[in-house]
Amino acid sequence: MILKPTYTIKEFLADFGMGKTRFYELVNSGALKARKSGTRTVVLAADAEAYLENLPEYQPRKAA
């Protein structure tokens, strides 16, 4: 559950543990929506949650 209504890029990177390069790859591919508020780029909490919900599930390797 995400409690903030919006994230700045810096906040998103810190909270989601990724770098700027990966962030912009996700935004440019459409996997993550970012929005403009004046000159500031933000990610809505709903868009951050949608990104998390669309991540693939972890599939453990089967023992050999």
Buried (B, 14 or more C-beta within 10 A) or exposed (E): EEEEEBBBBEEBBEEBEBEEEEBBEBBEEEEBBBEEEEEEBBBBBEBBEEBEEEEEEEEEEEEE
